[in-house]
Amino acid sequence: MAMKNPPHPGEIIREEIIEALGLTVTSAAEVLGVRRATLSDVTNGKASV
């Protein structure tokens, strides 16, 4: 059965990776080599992956 409203991939990244590792968006962005604003937009569901 298909989900009616699946979570945004950024939400999964935030919950399952960033929060699980105890990172901040800023520190995760530094490690990944992306701008903090870009990662923030993705994790808040405002930008595509």
Secondary structure, 3 states (H helix, E strand, C coil): CCCCCCCCHHHHHHHHHHHCCCCCHHHHHHHHCCCHHHHHHHHCCCCCC
